[in-house]
Amino acid sequence: MARFAANLTYLFTELPMLQRFAAARRAGFDGVEILFPYDLAAKELLQAAHSSELSFVLMNTPPPNWAGGPRGFAAEPGNEERFRHDFDRALRYAQLLKVRHLHVMAGKAEGPDARATYLRNLAWASARAPEISLTIEPMNRVDMPGYFLDCFDLAGQIIDEIDVPNLGLQFDVYQAHMIHGDVIDTWHRHARNVRHIQIAGCPGRHEPRAGEIDYAGFFRAVDAAGFSGWVGAEYTPRTSTEAGLRWLRSA
């Protein structure tokens, strides 16, 4: 059975970051994600997680300037040195936090050179961090124009080509819906590679309840596949986080 993690970058934002951990535990979450935790000391974040008895499930690389900064550059030809330098920084942070999954962002790029660069960088990163689960996540080009990894089928091909045990798929349900339309069919085609799931409603990327995505059907498919990993709640609440948590109690 899947376990739920609160994405503290999006949830409980009425509180300072270190207070969001306890709020997540009180709400019923068992784990947390933070997209880019680099602005806070790892020791403080780890203490907050331990105090609330929460698992630190996921973070992103590279350490960015998220407001207008690059969304990764693992697929950008010519940026290999920068990728490796920033990956090592992110890896040290992930090791201190004892993070289960480290999401490697592809960045904006296209064409055969970008694909070859992405393969080389992911193979290098997988060998560099054999003890940590690395994930890649397709993102739709409406929300993220120019992002290289814009298709779940491409992600599956890349994971199969690199063929290492610590590289897998981050299955964001909102992204699957935006890219392919049929979430459950996309799940069935790629479930074998999935290491982590993220959820949000569509349209609007709000709470995962009423909307275009059949979450009841999706979770039945997840349970039937025997998935026992984490499901990250990565959405923007319509009002307050607490007011929109009926979906979690139902799940």
Beta strands, then each sheet from edge to edge (+ up, - down):
strand 1: 3-7
strand 2: 31-33
strand 3: 55-61
strand 4: 101-104
strand 5: 133-136
strand 6: 167-172
strand 7: 194-199
strand 8: 230-233
sheet 1: 1+ 2+ 3+ 4+ 5+ 6+ 7+ 8+ 1+
end
